[in-house]
């Protein structure tokens, strides 16, 4: 017998401390999850920070457009993940019957693998509403202690002054990625 489905999102909006520039990123811990807020072409996006595939620093990767979708390129294994829906994209191939060689057949999605969350900018900062419905592959890394190595401290979540939700503090990040190290070198 199937269990009752969880709510699509929690109803709680958490205020997040920190700032980001016009095209900046903010890496924080909120509700026990490592998340990142990104502004891309003036629009805000929020997703789990660590890659569903191997726990790498997904959200420090480059952002590019693939078939009209904004995607983040994981710096570890170069998986392409849409920033709006968390879908993993791949370039498919088909066998050419004449040459018997594989040829590109366009970009396709294997579906959502990275959890995305609602985010709003209000007069007093950023607010996130965490999506907690069902199981998504990135859940296995969202609370991973490796996030602390990447600049998210374990005490970064504390009660807000208003007593509503929580405040998440930004870790130490720089233009070079988590903890000021180039992507892919945080564990070396």
C-alpha positions in Angstrom: 0.0 0.0 0.0 1.4 3.4 -1.0 2.2 5.9 1.7 0.5 9.3 1.6 2.4 11.8 -0.5 4.3 14.5 1.4 3.3 18.2 0.9 4.8 19.7 -2.2 6.6 22.2 -0.1 6.8 23.2 3.5 4.7 26.2 4.2 7.6 27.8 6.1 9.6 30.5 4.5 13.1 30.9 6.0 15.0 34.2 5.9 18.5 33.8 4.6 21.3 36.2 5.6 23.7 37.3 3.0 24.0 39.3 -0.2 24.7 38.5 -3.8 25.6 40.7 -6.8 23.6 41.1 -10.0 24.9 37.7 -11.2 26.1 36.5 -7.8 25.5 33.4 -5.8 24.9 32.8 -2.1 25.7 29.5 -0.5 24.0 28.8 2.9 22.5 26.2 5.1 18.8 26.5 5.7 16.4 24.0 7.3 19.3 21.6 7.6 20.1 21.7 3.9 23.0 23.1 2.0 21.4 25.4 -0.6 22.5 28.0 -3.1 20.6 31.1 -4.3 21.6 32.4 -7.7 20.5 35.4 -9.7 20.7 34.7 -13.5 19.6 37.4 -15.9 17.7 39.2 -13.1 15.8 36.1 -12.0 16.3 34.2 -8.7 16.8 30.5 -8.5 17.5 28.2 -5.5 18.7 24.6 -5.4 20.6 22.1 -3.3 24.2 23.1 -3.4 25.8 19.7 -3.7 25.5 17.7 -6.9 23.2 14.7 -7.0 25.8 12.6 -8.7 28.8 12.7 -6.4 28.2 15.4 -3.9 30.4 17.9 -5.8 30.1 21.7 -5.6 27.4 21.9 -8.3 26.4 25.5 -7.7 29.9 27.0 -8.2 29.8 25.7 -11.8 29.4 27.8 -14.9 25.9 28.6 -16.2 25.2 28.1 -19.8 22.1 27.8 -22.1 21.2 24.5 -23.6 18.2 24.3 -25.9 16.8 27.4 -24.3 17.2 26.2 -20.8 19.6 27.8 -18.3 21.9 25.0 -16.9 24.6 24.7 -14.4 27.7 22.7 -15.3 29.0 20.6 -12.4 32.7 21.3 -12.1 33.5 17.7 -11.1 31.9 15.5 -13.8 30.3 18.2 -16.1 26.8 17.0 -15.6 24.3 19.6 -17.0 21.5 20.5 -14.6 18.7 23.0 -15.3 18.5 25.7 -12.7 14.8 26.1 -12.9 13.7 22.4 -12.6 16.8 20.5 -11.5 16.6 18.2 -14.5 19.8 16.4 -15.6 20.4 16.9 -19.4 22.5 14.7 -21.7 23.3 14.8 -25.3 21.7 11.7 -26.9 23.1 9.8 -29.9 21.7 7.6 -32.6 23.4 5.1 -35.0 23.7 6.4 -38.5 22.6 3.5 -40.7 24.9 4.4 -43.5 28.1 5.1 -41.6 27.4 2.8 -38.7 28.7 5.5 -36.4 27.0 7.3 -33.6 25.9 10.8 -34.3 24.4 13.5 -32.0 20.6 13.5 -31.7 20.0 16.5 -29.5 19.7 17.2 -25.8 17.4 15.1 -23.7 16.4 15.0 -20.0 16.5 12.1 -17.6 14.2 14.0 -15.3 14.7 15.9 -12.1 17.7 14.8 -10.1 18.5 18.0 -8.2 16.1 19.5 -5.7 15.0 23.1 -6.4 13.3 25.4 -3.9 11.2 28.6 -4.0 13.1 31.8 -3.4 11.9 35.4 -3.0 13.7 38.7 -2.4 12.0 40.9 0.1 12.9 44.2 1.6 14.7 42.5 4.5 16.5 39.9 2.5 16.1 36.6 0.8 13.5 34.0 1.8 13.4 30.3 0.7 10.6 27.8 1.0 12.2 24.4 0.9 10.6 21.8 -1.4 10.5 18.5 0.6 8.2 16.4 -1.5 9.2 12.8 -2.2 12.7 11.7 -2.8 15.1 13.4 -5.2 18.7 12.1 -5.8 20.3 15.3 -4.4 18.7 14.5 -1.0 21.6 12.1 -0.2 24.1 15.0 -0.2 21.9 18.0 1.0 23.0 17.6 4.6 26.4 16.1 3.9 29.1 17.2 6.3 31.3 17.9 3.2 29.3 21.1 3.0 31.2 22.4 6.0 34.4 22.1 4.1 32.9 24.2 1.5 32.3 27.1 3.8 29.0 26.3 5.5 29.4 26.2 9.2 27.4 23.8 11.4 26.0 26.6 13.5 24.8 28.7 10.5 21.2 28.1 11.2 19.7 29.9 14.2 16.3 31.3 15.2 15.3 34.6 13.7 14.6 37.6 15.9 10.9 37.5 14.9 10.7 33.8 16.0 9.4 32.9 12.5 11.4 30.3 10.7 15.1 30.6 10.9 18.0 32.7 9.6 20.7 31.0 7.6 24.2 32.6 7.4 26.4 32.5 4.4 29.6 30.6 4.5 32.9 32.0 3.3 32.8 32.0 -0.4 34.6 34.0 -3.0 34.8 34.4 -6.7 36.9 31.2 -6.9 34.2 29.0 -5.3 33.6 27.4 -2.0 36.2 28.3 0.7 38.1 30.4 -1.9 39.4 27.3 -3.7 39.0 26.5 -7.4 36.2 24.2 -8.3 37.1 20.5 -7.8 40.0 21.2 -5.4 38.1 21.6 -2.2 39.0 18.1 -0.9 42.7 18.2 -1.9 
